[in-house]
């Protein structure tokens, strides 16, 4: 779950906005008048689609990752939003929110009374917070009353119930993650740089710093200039660094049987010290602070100026662009590195995928429309949104594996549509990846690397002591207040030079935790754990 990273990022941007210019996305969120012609709209997939005259409207949030090409339109209006409205039982208005500041934006919309009907996030803590605030509503009875496909799917997958249940009621809908999205996080390294400098892939945090230092100082790209950046980030980077030290700012841990919040642990102090060391030594791009959409990081990587990428195991576009710009570049997936606490796995998600919640302002008529839309999405809509139009963007191999026909066409015309597939029944296997990819040499090279990267990402077990954080109102309310305060202190620790050491900064964090009632919340969390421990395995 991705996801305190984004709160960290969004507050971080606010913290430094008086000192630095905040990078802006080059994508517009208004409707683009140069939408694709009607002839490029995917064909209708069913003759049973509800007629336009009888369709009702709903609105749904969507992550804006800045990936809709100008020729395609915008997140609000493109070939796939039109396809959805032609084929689904509802007319949908999509409300994009910047991925790097999604929770902040959604909370602002909720406070203003203008949030969409369906609000989705990966972060169950955030959904629990909305439930405890009364911003979303329980939907148990409505699923029972109006659903067919979704109702049966949830009955067949009872392991998803705990993710959707908050305070004893169902507050969200979800579907199962496929294996590749459980892995999610990943690290990549320029193998050709390692070879040139006669280095081995790092296996510890100390070795990682040593390799990064040589990437900075020894001109690994051979252009005679001091212009390489050792490490660049995307939104998963903070979680990756925390995982080295067996901690995460959103998770609770059992320390000698006692529930403790990850952000207050000594291990968390060590993770901040590591991050600060990278920053102070210039081993990470310092402009990542204002790179809210990670566009600068992507540019550094794809132009061959970065040596290590803290990101995802699946990086099709970034690898493809790098190979186009630097054909001789060789990449290798990097396994998680060990700290003094041992070797933790890279962050891994829980089985549940995105959590789709219903705005508390929705009346029963709109709820019925939304549920019928979700039934359609789970039954048939997701396939086209993930893979495109059959025999245009993909073909089926052996009747089950969708093989991409043209990677460039898919990238421009289909990849962004994944944001709309909020429920899905897709699952894959590592060995399918080369079969699914286009068969040209570059696509196959990337696919083989991805297949290896998926195995590396899942190689080591990730520490997660309990499945979910306590969904008590007192806990979510305290954390909602505590998180931005802690983030501001953490920013000062990492970027403030000698002004604030990790140890002194963490003392401030713990004082704030205590001031806000953290000790009482820990007692409540312990009671909650004792009561629900069987449910949390």
C-alpha positions as CSV (number, residue, x, y, z in Angstrom):
1,X,0.0,0.0,0.0
2,X,1.5,2.7,-1.2
3,X,0.8,5.0,0.3
4,X,2.0,7.1,3.1
5,X,4.8,7.9,0.6
6,X,2.3,10.2,-1.1
7,X,1.3,12.0,2.1
8,X,5.1,12.3,2.8
9,X,5.6,13.7,-0.7
10,X,2.6,16.1,-0.6
11,X,3.4,17.6,2.8
12,X,7.1,17.7,1.8
13,X,6.2,19.9,-1.2
14,X,4.3,22.2,1.0
15,X,7.1,22.4,3.5
16,X,9.7,23.6,1.0
17,X,7.4,25.6,-1.3
18,X,8.6,28.9,0.1
19,X,12.2,28.0,-0.8
20,X,11.9,26.1,-4.1
21,X,9.7,26.3,-7.2
22,X,7.2,23.4,-7.2
23,X,7.4,21.4,-10.4
24,X,4.1,21.3,-12.3
25,X,2.7,18.6,-14.4
26,X,2.7,19.3,-18.1
27,X,-0.7,17.6,-18.4
28,X,-3.9,19.6,-18.3
29,X,-6.9,18.4,-16.3
30,X,-9.4,20.2,-18.6
31,X,-11.0,18.5,-21.5
32,X,-8.7,18.5,-24.5
33,X,-10.4,19.7,-27.7
34,X,-8.1,17.5,-29.8
35,X,-9.6,14.2,-28.7
36,X,-9.1,11.3,-31.0
37,X,-11.4,10.9,-34.0
38,X,-14.4,8.7,-33.7
39,X,-12.8,6.1,-35.9
40,X,-10.1,5.4,-33.2
41,X,-12.7,4.7,-30.5
42,X,-12.6,1.0,-29.5
43,X,-15.5,-1.0,-30.8
44,X,-18.5,-1.7,-28.6
45,X,-18.1,-5.0,-26.8
46,X,-21.7,-5.8,-26.0
47,X,-25.1,-5.4,-27.6
48,X,-26.7,-5.4,-24.2
49,X,-25.4,-2.0,-23.2
50,X,-28.0,0.2,-21.5
51,X,-29.3,2.9,-23.9
52,X,-28.0,6.4,-23.5
53,X,-31.6,7.6,-22.7
54,X,-31.9,5.4,-19.7
55,X,-28.3,5.7,-18.3
56,X,-27.7,7.5,-15.1
57,X,-24.6,9.5,-14.2
58,X,-22.0,8.8,-11.6
59,X,-18.6,10.3,-10.9
60,X,-15.4,8.4,-10.0
61,X,-11.9,9.5,-9.0
62,X,-8.9,8.6,-11.1
63,X,-5.1,9.0,-10.5
64,X,-3.5,11.5,-12.8
65,X,-0.1,10.1,-13.5
66,X,0.6,12.5,-16.4
67,X,0.5,9.7,-18.9
68,X,-2.3,10.7,-21.4
69,X,-0.8,11.8,-24.7
70,X,-2.0,15.1,-26.1
71,X,-3.4,13.2,-29.1
72,X,-5.5,11.0,-26.9
73,X,-7.2,13.9,-25.0
74,X,-7.2,14.1,-21.2
75,X,-8.0,11.9,-18.2
76,X,-11.6,13.3,-18.3
77,X,-12.2,12.7,-22.0
78,X,-10.4,10.2,-24.3
79,X,-11.2,7.1,-26.4
80,X,-11.6,5.0,-23.2
81,X,-13.9,7.3,-21.3
82,X,-16.1,7.4,-24.4
83,X,-15.9,3.6,-24.7
84,X,-16.9,3.2,-21.0
85,X,-19.9,5.5,-21.5
86,X,-20.9,3.6,-24.7
87,X,-20.6,0.1,-23.1
88,X,-21.2,0.4,-19.4
89,X,-24.6,0.8,-17.7
90,X,-23.7,4.3,-16.5
91,X,-22.4,7.6,-17.8
92,X,-19.2,8.3,-15.9
93,X,-17.6,11.6,-15.1
94,X,-13.9,11.0,-14.1
95,X,-12.3,13.3,-11.6
96,X,-8.5,13.1,-11.9
97,X,-6.3,13.8,-8.8
98,X,-2.6,14.1,-9.0
99,X,-1.1,10.8,-7.9
100,X,1.6,12.4,-5.8
101,X,-1.0,14.4,-3.8
102,X,-4.0,12.1,-4.1
103,X,-5.1,12.0,-0.5
104,X,-4.6,15.7,0.0
105,X,-6.6,16.5,-3.1
106,X,-9.4,14.0,-2.2
107,X,-9.7,15.3,1.3
108,X,-9.9,18.9,-0.1
109,X,-12.7,17.8,-2.4
110,X,-14.6,16.1,0.4
111,X,-14.3,19.1,2.6
112,X,-15.7,21.3,-0.2
113,X,-18.6,19.0,-0.8
114,X,-17.4,18.3,-4.4
115,X,-15.9,14.8,-4.1
116,X,-16.9,12.2,-6.6
117,X,-19.4,9.5,-5.9
118,X,-16.8,6.7,-5.9
119,X,-13.5,7.5,-4.2
120,X,-10.7,5.0,-4.4
121,X,-7.3,4.6,-2.9
122,X,-4.8,1.8,-2.3
123,X,-4.3,2.9,1.3
124,X,-6.8,1.2,3.7
125,X,-5.7,3.6,6.5
126,X,-7.0,6.5,4.5
127,X,-10.3,4.7,3.7
128,X,-10.7,3.9,7.4
129,X,-10.0,7.6,8.2
130,X,-12.8,8.6,5.8
131,X,-15.2,6.1,7.3
132,X,-14.5,7.4,10.8
133,X,-15.0,10.9,9.6
134,X,-18.4,10.0,8.1
135,X,-17.2,10.9,4.6
136,X,-18.1,7.5,3.1
137,X,-20.9,5.1,3.9
138,X,-21.3,1.4,4.6
139,X,-22.7,-0.6,1.6
140,X,-23.3,-4.1,2.9
141,X,-27.1,-4.0,2.4
142,X,-26.8,-2.3,-1.1
143,X,-24.4,-5.0,-2.4
144,X,-26.8,-7.6,-1.2
145,X,-29.8,-5.8,-2.8
146,X,-28.4,-4.7,-6.1
147,X,-25.3,-6.7,-7.1
148,X,-24.9,-10.0,-9.0
149,X,-21.4,-10.4,-10.3
150,X,-19.7,-8.5,-7.5
151,X,-21.7,-10.3,-4.8
152,X,-20.8,-13.7,-6.1
153,X,-17.1,-12.7,-6.6
154,X,-16.8,-11.6,-2.9
155,X,-18.5,-14.8,-1.8
156,X,-15.9,-16.8,-3.8
157,X,-13.0,-14.7,-2.4
158,X,-13.7,-14.4,1.4
159,X,-10.1,-13.4,2.1
160,X,-11.0,-9.9,0.8
161,X,-13.6,-9.3,3.5
162,X,-11.1,-8.0,6.1
163,X,-9.8,-5.4,3.8
164,X,-13.3,-4.0,3.1
165,X,-14.6,-4.2,6.6
166,X,-14.1,-1.2,9.0
167,X,-15.8,-1.1,12.4
168,X,-17.7,-4.2,11.5
169,X,-19.2,-2.9,8.3
170,X,-18.3,-3.0,4.7
171,X,-17.1,0.4,3.7
172,X,-15.3,-0.4,0.4
173,X,-15.3,-2.8,-2.5
174,X,-12.1,-4.4,-3.8
175,X,-10.8,-7.2,-6.1
176,X,-7.8,-9.4,-5.8
177,X,-4.4,-8.2,-6.8
178,X,-2.5,-10.2,-9.5
179,X,0.9,-11.4,-8.5
180,X,2.7,-8.7,-10.3
181,X,0.9,-5.9,-8.4
182,X,1.5,-7.7,-5.1
183,X,5.2,-7.3,-5.8
184,X,4.8,-3.7,-6.9
185,X,8.1,-2.2,-5.7
186,X,11.4,-2.8,-7.4
187,X,14.9,-1.5,-7.9
188,X,16.9,-1.4,-11.1
189,X,20.7,-0.8,-11.6
190,X,22.8,-0.1,-14.6
191,X,24.7,-3.3,-15.0
192,X,26.9,-1.8,-17.7
193,X,28.0,0.9,-15.2
194,X,28.8,-1.8,-12.6
195,X,30.8,-3.7,-15.3
196,X,32.7,-0.6,-16.4
197,X,33.7,0.3,-12.9
198,X,34.4,-3.4,-12.0
199,X,31.8,-3.3,-9.2
200,X,29.4,-5.9,-7.9
201,X,25.8,-5.3,-7.2
202,X,25.4,-4.0,-3.6
203,X,23.9,-6.4,-1.0
204,X,24.0,-4.1,2.0
205,X,23.1,-0.5,2.7
206,X,26.8,0.3,3.1
207,X,27.6,-1.3,-0.2
208,X,24.7,0.6,-1.8
209,X,26.2,3.9,-0.7
210,X,29.7,2.9,-1.9
211,X,28.4,2.0,-5.4
212,X,26.3,5.2,-5.5
213,X,29.4,7.2,-4.6
214,X,31.4,5.6,-7.5
215,X,28.5,6.2,-9.9
216,X,28.7,9.9,-8.9
217,X,32.5,10.3,-9.0
218,X,33.9,8.0,-11.7
219,X,32.1,9.1,-14.8
220,X,30.3,5.8,-15.5
221,X,28.7,7.1,-18.7
222,X,32.1,8.0,-20.1
223,X,31.2,11.4,-21.4
224,X,34.0,13.2,-19.4
225,X,31.5,15.3,-17.5
226,X,30.4,15.2,-13.8
227,X,26.7,14.9,-14.7
228,X,25.5,11.5,-13.4
229,X,23.0,11.1,-10.6
230,X,23.5,7.9,-8.7
231,X,19.9,7.3,-7.5
232,X,16.5,8.5,-8.7
233,X,13.1,7.9,-7.2
234,X,9.5,7.4,-8.1
235,X,6.7,7.3,-5.6
236,X,7.8,3.9,-4.1
237,X,11.2,5.1,-3.1
238,X,10.4,6.1,0.5
239,X,8.8,2.7,1.2
240,X,11.8,1.0,-0.4
241,X,14.2,2.8,1.9
242,X,12.1,2.2,5.0
243,X,11.9,-1.5,4.2
244,X,15.7,-1.8,4.4
245,X,15.2,-1.1,8.1
246,X,12.1,-3.3,8.6
247,X,9.8,-0.3,9.1
248,X,7.0,1.7,7.4
249,X,5.4,4.9,8.5
250,X,1.9,3.4,7.9
251,X,2.3,0.1,9.7
252,X,2.0,-1.1,13.2
253,X,4.5,-3.6,14.6
254,X,4.5,-6.2,17.4
255,X,7.5,-5.3,19.5
256,X,7.8,-8.0,22.2
257,X,4.1,-8.6,21.8
258,X,3.2,-4.9,22.1
259,X,1.6,-2.8,19.4
260,X,3.9,0.0,18.3
261,X,3.5,2.5,15.5
262,X,6.3,2.2,12.9
263,X,7.0,5.9,12.7
264,X,8.1,6.1,16.3
265,X,10.6,3.1,16.3
266,X,14.4,3.3,16.5
267,X,14.5,1.5,13.2
268,X,12.6,4.4,11.7
269,X,15.3,6.7,13.0
270,X,17.9,4.6,11.2
271,X,16.0,4.7,8.0
272,X,15.9,8.5,8.1
273,X,19.6,8.6,8.8
274,X,20.2,6.5,5.7
275,X,18.0,8.8,3.6
276,X,19.8,11.9,5.0
277,X,23.1,10.4,4.2
278,X,22.1,9.9,0.5
279,X,20.8,13.5,0.4
280,X,23.9,15.1,2.1
281,X,26.3,13.3,-0.1
282,X,24.5,14.2,-3.3
283,X,23.7,10.5,-4.1
284,X,20.1,11.3,-4.8
285,X,18.7,14.0,-7.0
286,X,18.0,16.8,-4.6
287,X,15.3,18.2,-6.8
288,X,13.1,15.1,-6.1
289,X,11.7,17.3,-3.3
290,X,9.6,19.3,-5.8
291,X,9.3,16.6,-8.4
292,X,5.7,15.7,-7.5
293,X,5.0,13.7,-10.6
294,X,8.5,12.3,-10.8
295,X,8.9,13.6,-14.3
296,X,12.5,14.8,-13.7
297,X,13.5,11.4,-12.2
298,X,12.1,9.7,-15.3
299,X,14.0,12.1,-17.6
300,X,17.3,11.5,-15.7
301,X,16.8,7.7,-16.0
302,X,15.6,7.6,-19.6
303,X,18.4,9.9,-20.8
304,X,21.0,7.6,-19.2
305,X,22.1,10.0,-16.4
306,X,21.0,7.9,-13.4
307,X,22.4,4.6,-12.3
308,X,19.9,3.2,-9.7
309,X,16.1,3.5,-9.8
310,X,14.0,3.1,-6.6
311,X,10.7,2.4,-8.3
312,X,8.7,-0.6,-9.6
313,X,9.8,-4.0,-10.8
314,X,7.8,-3.3,-14.0
315,X,9.1,-0.3,-15.8
316,X,8.2,-0.8,-19.5
317,X,8.2,2.7,-20.7
318,X,11.2,3.8,-18.7
319,X,13.3,0.9,-19.9
320,X,12.2,1.3,-23.5
321,X,13.0,5.0,-23.5
322,X,16.4,4.4,-21.9
323,X,17.2,1.7,-24.6
324,X,16.2,4.1,-27.4
325,X,18.4,6.9,-26.0
326,X,21.2,4.6,-24.8
327,X,21.1,1.4,-26.9
328,X,24.1,-0.1,-25.1
329,X,22.6,0.3,-21.7
330,X,22.3,-3.0,-19.7
331,X,19.9,-3.3,-16.8
332,X,19.6,-5.7,-13.9
333,X,16.9,-5.9,-11.2
334,X,18.4,-5.2,-7.8
335,X,17.5,-7.3,-4.8
336,X,16.7,-5.7,-1.5
337,X,19.8,-4.8,0.5
338,X,20.5,-5.7,4.1
339,X,20.8,-3.4,7.1
340,X,22.0,-4.1,10.6
341,X,18.5,-5.6,11.2
342,X,18.9,-8.2,8.5
343,X,17.4,-8.5,5.0
344,X,13.8,-7.5,4.6
345,X,11.9,-8.0,1.4
346,X,10.9,-5.1,-0.8
347,X,7.5,-3.7,0.1
348,X,4.7,-6.1,-0.9
349,X,1.0,-5.4,-1.1
350,X,-1.8,-7.3,0.6
351,X,-4.1,-9.4,-1.6
352,X,-6.7,-6.7,-1.9
353,X,-6.4,-4.2,-4.8
354,X,-7.7,-0.6,-4.8
355,X,-10.5,0.1,-2.3
356,X,-13.5,1.7,-3.8
357,X,-15.6,3.7,-1.3
358,X,-19.0,5.3,-1.7
359,X,-19.4,9.0,-0.9
360,X,-21.7,9.5,2.1
361,X,-23.7,12.0,0.0
362,X,-24.9,9.4,-2.5
363,X,-28.6,8.5,-2.4
364,X,-29.8,5.0,-3.0
365,X,-30.5,5.6,-6.7
366,X,-26.9,6.7,-7.4
367,X,-25.7,3.8,-5.2
368,X,-27.6,1.3,-7.4
369,X,-26.2,2.8,-10.5
370,X,-22.7,2.6,-9.1
371,X,-23.0,-1.0,-8.1
372,X,-24.3,-2.0,-11.5
373,X,-21.4,-0.2,-13.0
374,X,-19.0,-2.1,-10.7
375,X,-20.7,-5.4,-11.7
376,X,-20.0,-4.6,-15.3
377,X,-16.4,-3.5,-14.7
378,X,-15.6,-6.7,-12.8
379,X,-17.4,-9.0,-15.3
380,X,-16.1,-7.6,-18.6
381,X,-15.0,-3.9,-18.6
382,X,-11.6,-4.4,-17.1
383,X,-10.2,-6.6,-19.9
384,X,-10.3,-3.9,-22.6
385,X,-9.1,-1.2,-20.2
386,X,-6.0,-3.3,-19.4
387,X,-5.2,-4.7,-22.8
388,X,-7.0,-2.6,-25.4
389,X,-9.1,-3.9,-28.3
390,X,-8.5,-7.5,-29.4
391,X,-6.7,-7.9,-32.7
392,X,-5.9,-4.1,-32.6
393,X,-3.8,-3.9,-29.5
394,X,-3.5,-7.6,-28.5
395,X,-4.3,-11.1,-29.6
396,X,-5.0,-14.1,-27.4
397,X,-2.3,-16.8,-27.3
398,X,-3.5,-20.3,-26.3
399,X,-6.9,-18.8,-25.6
400,X,-5.8,-17.1,-22.3
401,X,-2.6,-15.0,-22.7
402,X,-3.1,-11.5,-24.2
403,X,-0.1,-10.8,-26.4
404,X,0.7,-7.2,-27.2
405,X,0.8,-6.4,-30.9
406,X,2.6,-3.1,-31.0
407,X,4.3,-1.7,-27.8
408,X,4.4,1.9,-29.0
409,X,0.7,1.8,-30.0
410,X,-0.2,0.2,-26.7
411,X,1.8,2.8,-24.8
412,X,0.0,5.7,-26.4
413,X,-3.5,4.4,-26.8
414,X,-4.1,2.0,-23.9
415,X,-1.6,2.2,-21.0
416,X,-3.3,5.1,-19.3
417,X,-6.7,3.3,-19.4
418,X,-5.5,1.1,-16.5
419,X,-6.6,3.9,-14.2
420,X,-10.2,3.2,-15.1
421,X,-10.1,-0.5,-14.3
422,X,-10.9,-0.1,-10.7
423,X,-12.0,-3.7,-10.4
424,X,-10.3,-6.6,-12.2
425,X,-10.1,-10.3,-12.4
426,X,-6.7,-10.4,-14.0
427,X,-3.9,-12.5,-12.8
428,X,-0.6,-13.5,-14.4
429,X,2.4,-15.7,-14.1
430,X,6.1,-14.7,-14.5
431,X,6.5,-17.0,-17.4
432,X,3.6,-15.3,-19.2
433,X,5.5,-12.0,-19.4
434,X,7.5,-12.7,-22.5
435,X,4.5,-14.3,-24.2
436,X,2.3,-11.2,-23.5
437,X,4.9,-8.8,-24.8
438,X,5.2,-7.8,-28.4
439,X,7.6,-10.1,-30.3
440,X,10.1,-7.5,-31.6
441,X,13.7,-7.8,-30.1
442,X,13.5,-4.8,-27.8
443,X,10.1,-5.8,-26.4
444,X,11.4,-9.3,-25.7
445,X,14.5,-8.0,-24.1
446,X,12.4,-5.8,-21.8
447,X,10.0,-8.7,-21.1
448,X,12.8,-11.1,-20.1
449,X,14.2,-8.4,-17.7
450,X,10.7,-7.9,-16.2
451,X,10.2,-11.6,-15.7
452,X,13.5,-11.8,-13.8
453,X,12.6,-8.6,-11.9
454,X,9.3,-10.0,-10.7
455,X,11.0,-13.1,-9.3
456,X,13.6,-10.8,-7.5
457,X,10.9,-8.6,-6.1
458,X,9.1,-11.6,-4.5
459,X,12.3,-13.4,-3.4
460,X,12.5,-12.1,0.2
461,X,9.6,-12.1,2.6
462,X,8.4,-8.6,3.6
463,X,7.8,-8.0,7.3
464,X,4.2,-7.3,8.0
465,X,3.2,-8.2,11.6
466,X,-0.5,-7.6,11.2
467,X,-2.6,-7.4,8.1
468,X,-4.2,-4.1,8.8
469,X,-3.8,-1.1,11.1
470,X,-6.4,-0.7,13.8
471,X,-9.5,0.9,12.3
472,X,-10.5,2.6,15.5
473,X,-11.7,6.3,15.2
474,X,-9.2,7.4,17.9
475,X,-6.3,5.8,16.0
476,X,-7.2,7.2,12.5
477,X,-7.9,10.6,13.9
478,X,-4.6,10.8,15.8
479,X,-2.6,9.6,12.8
480,X,-4.4,12.0,10.5
481,X,-3.2,14.8,12.8
482,X,0.2,13.3,13.6
483,X,1.3,12.4,10.0
484,X,1.8,15.9,8.6
485,X,3.5,17.1,11.7
486,X,5.9,14.1,11.6
487,X,6.4,14.6,7.9
488,X,7.5,18.2,8.3
489,X,10.0,17.2,11.0
490,X,11.3,14.3,8.8
491,X,11.8,16.8,5.9
492,X,14.0,18.9,8.1
493,X,16.0,15.9,9.2
494,X,16.7,14.8,5.7
495,X,17.2,18.2,4.0
496,X,18.3,20.4,6.9
497,X,22.0,19.6,7.0
498,X,23.4,19.8,10.5
499,X,20.5,21.8,11.8
500,X,18.6,18.7,13.0
501,X,20.1,15.2,13.5
502,X,18.0,12.1,13.0
503,X,18.1,11.4,16.7
504,X,17.1,14.9,17.8
505,X,14.4,15.0,15.1
506,X,12.9,11.7,16.2
507,X,12.8,13.0,19.7
508,X,10.6,15.8,18.4
509,X,8.5,13.2,16.5
510,X,8.0,11.1,19.7
511,X,7.1,14.2,21.8
512,X,4.4,15.1,19.2
513,X,3.1,11.6,19.3
514,X,2.9,11.7,23.1
515,X,1.4,15.2,23.1
516,X,-1.4,14.1,20.7
517,X,-2.3,11.1,22.8
518,X,-0.1,8.4,21.3
519,X,0.3,6.5,24.5
520,X,-3.5,6.1,24.9
521,X,-3.8,5.1,21.3
522,X,-1.2,2.4,21.7
523,X,-3.3,1.0,24.6
524,X,-6.4,1.0,22.4
525,X,-4.4,-0.6,19.6
526,X,-3.2,-3.3,21.9
527,X,-6.8,-4.0,23.1
528,X,-7.9,-4.1,19.4
529,X,-5.1,-6.5,18.5
530,X,-5.9,-8.9,21.4
531,X,-9.6,-8.9,20.3
532,X,-8.9,-9.3,16.6
533,X,-5.6,-11.3,16.4
534,X,-7.2,-14.3,14.7
535,X,-8.8,-12.1,12.1
536,X,-5.4,-10.3,11.4
537,X,-3.4,-13.3,10.3
